[in-house]
Amino acid sequence: MNREKLGKYIKNVYGVSAEFPWLSVPSFAVYRHDNNQKWFAVIMEIPKNKLGMEEEENVNVVNLKSDPLLIGSLIIDKGIHPAYHMNKNHWVTVRLDGSVEAEKIKWLLDLSFELTDKKK
């Protein structure tokens, strides 16, 4: 799944449009709940070396909130990393370069949406 497809998926499933809150990084897209304004996804373009990779070229990624009990097993999968620029105990960074199956990204997105939703 690439950046554009993920953005369309979020709009179609959750009815949320991207916000671009930072002038210094205009490509960083934030998706948040209408009811509590909490973020559930942040799509960014960052250098691969920020993820511990040797390459310096840029890659599109999404930060997603996760259950702390799952993070250790998630980050051993190809394409899933400790969170970039977020709390690594509660967030993961997922590459949007085809290294992670679309269904897994959707599952992680659903989990992030649920974990950041207003408590019922």
C-alpha positions in Angstrom: 0.0 0.0 0.0 1.4 3.4 -0.9 0.7 6.8 0.6 -2.1 7.8 -1.8 -4.0 4.5 -1.4 -3.7 4.7 2.4 -5.0 8.3 2.4 -8.0 7.3 0.3 -8.6 4.3 2.5 -8.6 6.5 5.7 -11.0 8.9 4.0 -13.4 6.1 2.8 -13.4 4.0 6.0 -13.1 6.7 8.8 -14.4 9.8 7.0 -11.3 11.7 8.0 -9.3 14.0 5.7 -5.6 14.8 6.1 -4.4 17.8 8.0 -1.0 19.4 7.2 -0.1 21.3 10.4 3.6 22.0 9.8 4.8 24.6 7.3 8.4 23.2 7.6 7.3 19.7 6.5 4.3 20.3 4.2 4.1 16.6 3.2 3.5 15.3 6.7 -0.2 14.4 6.9 -2.0 14.0 10.2 -5.3 12.1 10.7 -7.2 12.6 13.8 -10.5 11.8 15.5 -13.3 14.4 15.2 -14.6 13.6 18.7 -11.3 14.1 20.7 -8.8 15.4 18.2 -6.3 12.6 19.0 -4.1 11.5 16.2 -4.4 7.9 14.9 -2.1 8.1 11.9 0.7 10.3 10.6 1.9 9.8 7.1 5.4 11.2 6.4 8.3 11.1 4.0 11.6 10.6 5.9 15.1 9.4 5.1 15.5 5.6 5.5 18.5 6.1 7.8 16.0 7.6 10.4 14.7 4.0 10.7 18.1 2.5 11.2 18.5 1.5 7.6 21.8 2.3 5.8 20.2 4.0 2.8 19.8 7.8 2.8 17.0 7.9 0.2 13.5 8.9 1.4 10.6 6.6 2.1 6.9 7.2 2.9 5.9 5.8 6.2 2.9 5.9 8.6 3.1 6.1 12.4 0.4 4.1 14.1 -0.5 3.6 17.7 -0.3 0.0 18.9 -0.7 -2.1 22.0 2.6 -2.0 23.9 2.4 -5.8 24.3 2.4 -6.2 20.4 5.2 -3.8 19.6 8.1 -6.2 20.3 6.7 -8.8 17.9 5.6 -6.2 15.3 9.0 -4.6 14.9 10.7 -7.9 14.0 8.6 -7.9 10.8 10.1 -6.5 7.6 8.9 -3.0 7.0 7.8 -2.2 10.6 10.1 -0.2 12.9 10.2 1.4 16.3 8.3 4.7 16.0 10.0 7.6 14.3 9.6 10.8 16.4 6.9 9.3 18.6 6.8 7.3 21.8 8.4 3.9 20.9 6.5 2.1 23.7 3.1 3.0 22.1 3.7 3.7 18.4 5.2 1.9 15.4 6.4 3.2 12.0 5.3 1.2 9.0 7.0 1.7 5.6 4.7 2.3 2.7 6.9 0.8 0.1 5.3 -2.6 -0.4 7.3 -4.3 2.3 4.2 -4.7 4.5 1.0 -6.3 3.1 -2.0 -3.9 2.7 -4.2 -6.1 5.0 -1.6 -5.9 7.8 -1.5 -2.1 7.4 -5.3 -1.9 7.5 -5.3 -4.1 10.7 -2.7 -1.9 12.4 -4.7 1.2 11.3 -7.9 -0.2 12.8 -6.0 -0.9 16.0 -4.6 2.6 16.1 -8.0 4.1 15.5 -9.5 2.0 18.3 -6.7 2.8 20.8 -7.0 6.5 20.2 -10.8 6.8 20.1 -12.7 8.3 22.9 -13.2 5.9 25.8 -16.6 4.3 25.7 
